[in-house]
């Protein structure tokens, strides 16, 4: 990452949560590492066992939701091993919201401006971060840190589990 930054290249990390070894602490640990590595943008997703795939077959009996509208990589449609589906969705949303907090964006953009070629590409970096921030606000992405706040009772919405606030 330092080498890419030294050449004026920003880093957008694609992160997937919900793997077999993930537990409620994975979200805070990941956020800490993203800050330490100075990642410039993220796209967080949830493992999604698409029907007909080997993953879906391996999760037979753990699929909680068969509504195709929820197979968008942002809903927990299966029962993970290390946490509840509600905690997985909540943590996914929480890290997205936390990463795009205005103070974190400002800190990233200030670092970005100090990098080689940073001022030249700063409008692009700002645009990406502000677009994600806008998405978080527009879509009401909230969640919570499941390591800190225990999982409340799940709410069923159209066959899918959603976190309660």
C-alpha positions as CSV (number, residue, x, y, z in Angstrom):
1,X,0.0,0.0,0.0
2,X,2.9,2.4,0.8
3,X,4.4,1.7,-2.6
4,X,1.2,2.4,-4.4
5,X,0.5,5.5,-2.3
6,X,4.1,6.7,-3.1
7,X,3.1,6.6,-6.8
8,X,-0.1,8.5,-6.3
9,X,-2.4,5.5,-6.4
10,X,-5.3,5.3,-4.0
11,X,-6.4,2.0,-2.5
12,X,-10.0,0.8,-2.4
13,X,-10.4,-2.4,-0.4
14,X,-13.2,-4.9,-1.1
15,X,-14.0,-6.6,2.1
16,X,-16.3,-9.6,2.6
17,X,-17.7,-10.6,6.1
18,X,-19.4,-13.7,7.2
19,X,-16.7,-16.3,6.6
20,X,-16.5,-19.4,8.8
21,X,-13.8,-17.9,11.1
22,X,-15.5,-14.5,11.5
23,X,-16.8,-13.6,15.0
24,X,-18.4,-10.4,16.3
25,X,-14.9,-8.8,16.8
26,X,-14.0,-9.0,13.1
27,X,-15.6,-5.6,12.3
28,X,-13.7,-3.5,14.9
29,X,-10.4,-5.4,14.1
30,X,-10.9,-4.7,10.4
31,X,-11.7,-1.0,10.9
32,X,-8.5,-0.7,13.0
33,X,-6.4,-2.3,10.3
34,X,-8.0,-0.2,7.5
35,X,-7.0,2.9,9.5
36,X,-3.5,1.7,10.2
37,X,-3.0,0.7,6.5
38,X,-4.4,4.1,5.4
39,X,-6.9,2.5,3.0
40,X,-8.6,5.3,1.0
41,X,-12.1,3.7,0.4
42,X,-13.9,0.4,1.1
43,X,-16.7,-1.6,-0.3
44,X,-18.0,-4.0,2.4
45,X,-20.0,-7.1,1.4
46,X,-21.5,-10.1,3.1
47,X,-20.8,-13.7,2.0
48,X,-23.8,-14.6,-0.1
49,X,-24.5,-18.3,-1.0
50,X,-26.0,-17.9,-4.4
51,X,-28.4,-20.7,-5.3
52,X,-26.9,-23.5,-7.3
53,X,-23.3,-22.7,-6.2
54,X,-21.1,-25.0,-4.2
55,X,-21.2,-22.5,-1.4
56,X,-25.0,-22.7,-1.2
57,X,-24.8,-26.5,-1.3
58,X,-22.3,-26.4,1.6
59,X,-24.6,-24.2,3.6
60,X,-27.7,-26.3,3.1
61,X,-29.7,-26.1,6.3
62,X,-28.2,-22.7,7.3
63,X,-30.0,-20.7,4.6
64,X,-32.4,-18.4,6.4
65,X,-33.8,-16.3,3.5
66,X,-34.7,-17.3,0.0
67,X,-36.0,-13.9,-1.2
68,X,-33.8,-13.1,-4.2
69,X,-34.1,-9.4,-3.4
70,X,-31.9,-10.0,-0.4
71,X,-29.2,-11.7,-2.4
72,X,-27.4,-8.4,-3.0
73,X,-24.2,-9.1,-0.9
74,X,-25.5,-6.7,1.8
75,X,-28.0,-8.9,3.6
76,X,-27.2,-11.9,5.8
77,X,-29.3,-14.7,4.2
78,X,-27.6,-17.5,6.1
79,X,-26.7,-18.5,9.6
80,X,-23.0,-17.8,10.1
81,X,-21.0,-20.0,12.4
82,X,-19.4,-17.4,14.7
83,X,-22.2,-14.9,15.2
84,X,-25.9,-14.5,14.4
85,X,-27.2,-13.3,11.0
86,X,-28.4,-10.2,12.7
87,X,-25.0,-9.5,14.1
88,X,-23.4,-10.1,10.7
89,X,-25.7,-7.5,9.0
90,X,-25.3,-5.1,11.9
91,X,-21.5,-5.3,11.8
92,X,-21.4,-4.9,8.0
93,X,-23.5,-1.8,8.2
94,X,-21.6,-0.5,11.2
95,X,-18.2,-0.7,9.6
96,X,-19.5,1.0,6.4
97,X,-21.0,3.8,8.5
98,X,-17.9,4.2,10.7
99,X,-15.4,4.2,7.8
100,X,-17.4,7.0,6.1
101,X,-17.8,9.2,9.2
102,X,-17.0,12.8,8.3
103,X,-14.0,13.0,10.6
104,X,-12.5,9.8,9.1
105,X,-13.0,11.2,5.6
106,X,-11.3,14.5,6.6
107,X,-8.4,12.6,8.1
108,X,-8.0,10.4,5.0
109,X,-8.2,13.4,2.6
110,X,-5.6,15.3,4.6
111,X,-3.2,12.3,4.4
112,X,-4.1,12.0,0.7
113,X,-3.2,15.6,0.0
114,X,0.3,15.1,1.5
115,X,1.1,12.2,-0.7
116,X,3.0,12.4,-4.0
117,X,0.6,13.6,-6.7
118,X,-2.0,13.8,-3.9
119,X,-3.2,17.3,-4.6
120,X,-3.7,16.5,-8.3
121,X,-6.0,13.5,-7.5
122,X,-7.5,14.9,-4.3
123,X,-10.8,15.9,-6.0
124,X,-11.2,12.3,-7.2
125,X,-10.5,10.9,-3.7
126,X,-12.9,13.4,-2.1
127,X,-15.6,12.6,-4.7
128,X,-15.4,8.9,-3.9
129,X,-15.5,9.4,-0.2
130,X,-18.3,11.9,-0.3
131,X,-20.3,9.6,-2.7
132,X,-20.0,6.8,-0.2
133,X,-20.9,9.1,2.7
134,X,-24.0,10.2,0.7
135,X,-24.9,6.6,0.1
136,X,-24.6,5.8,3.9
137,X,-26.9,8.8,4.6
138,X,-29.4,8.2,1.8
139,X,-29.8,4.6,2.5
140,X,-29.9,5.0,6.3
141,X,-27.0,2.6,6.9
142,X,-26.5,2.3,10.6
143,X,-25.8,-1.0,12.2
144,X,-23.8,-1.4,15.5
145,X,-20.7,-3.0,16.7
146,X,-21.8,-6.6,17.7
147,X,-18.7,-7.0,19.8
148,X,-19.8,-4.2,22.0
149,X,-23.6,-4.4,21.9
150,X,-25.2,-7.8,22.3
151,X,-27.6,-8.9,19.5
152,X,-31.2,-7.9,20.2
153,X,-34.0,-10.2,19.2
154,X,-34.2,-10.5,15.4
155,X,-37.0,-9.0,13.5
156,X,-38.3,-10.8,10.4
157,X,-39.0,-8.6,7.4
158,X,-40.4,-10.3,4.3
159,X,-38.7,-13.5,5.2
160,X,-35.3,-11.9,5.9
161,X,-33.6,-11.1,9.2
162,X,-32.9,-7.4,9.7
163,X,-31.1,-5.8,12.7
164,X,-33.2,-3.7,15.1
165,X,-32.0,-0.4,16.4
